[in-house]
C-alpha cells in the first residue's frame, strides 16, 4: 500500500519563492505555494474528505439490496466494479456479500479469497444445492465484506444446470435461505447471457451496468436490456436497471466526454454522476489480492469508488445526492488521471 505522500507520484522540490530578508539577517526563505493549489494538496484533501465520509457511514437499506453487475461485453470493468463497490459499501458501514458467478474467479482473486478446485464454492450451491452459508468466506482486509467464491468447476455449470429442476431460480433460493443479515449482495456475472447470468437476474432486484468510456460502448447492450425485460416479464417482476456506471473515464480525451454524454442522454438519471477514471492503481490492486480501497486508499480510483458507492447507497433510500464531491478523480481535473493514480 502506498503512503499518502506518494498519492500524486514522486515528491518534487518546491519552487523557491522570493527571498525574504529582514534587517541584520542574511537568510533565504522558501515560500512554496499553498498546499491546496498543488495536485498533491488537492489529492490529499480529497482523500481525507472521502475517507472521512466513509467512516461516517450511510443509511442502511430497509431490506437487502441484491445488485447484479452485468454486461456481456468483456473488458468493461464488471469484476473491478463489483469488488471495489462492495469494499466501498463495507467501508461505509454496510454488511456486503460478493457472489462470484464468473468461472474465471477474478472477483475471488481480487478479494484475496482462495478458490482452488477443492474449495467449497458457488458451484456447489447452484448444482449440489449446498447452503450458501457453507461457502461464504470473510474478506480479511475489509470488515463486513464477504465472498462466495467461484472455482473452475463453474465452467461446466451452464450444462449441468440445464437438466435441474427450477434451474433459473437456484441462486435466488440460496440467497433467500441465507440467514446472516446483509445490506447488499453484489453478483459478478460472466461476460455472457447464459444460465449463470439468468440465475443472477432472477435473484436480483437491481441491475448495475458498467459502461466503458470508449468507442462501441453501447454496442451489444440491447440484448442485455432485452434479457432483463424477458426475466422481468416471466421470472422476476421486481427486476430493473437501476444504475449505469461509466468506467475507464479519461477526461483528457474528447472521445470519453462524447461517450459519457451519449450514455447520459440515453439512460438519464440511471447514470451515476460519479465516473471511474482510468487508473493504474485500479489495475494493479488485484495482483496483490486486494481492492484499490486497501491497496491505495488515496488514489483517484479509490476515491471515485467511494463516491460511487455513496451515491448508490443514497439513491437506494431515496436521499438526494450531494454533488459537491461527485466529480473527483478524472472529472475534477482531467490532467490528474495518470498523475494521481
PyMOL commands that set and color helices and strands:
alter all, ss='L'
color gray80, all
select helices_A, chain A and resi 4-6+35-37+39-56+78-91+106-110+122-127+132-134+152-161+167-176+195-203+221-234+254-270+280-288+292-295+300-316+323-325+334-336
alter helices_A, ss='H'
color red, helices_A
select strands_A, chain A and resi 65-69+96-100+136-138+145-148+184-188+206-212+240-247
alter strands_A, ss='S'
color yellow, strands_A
deselect
rebuild
show_as cartoon
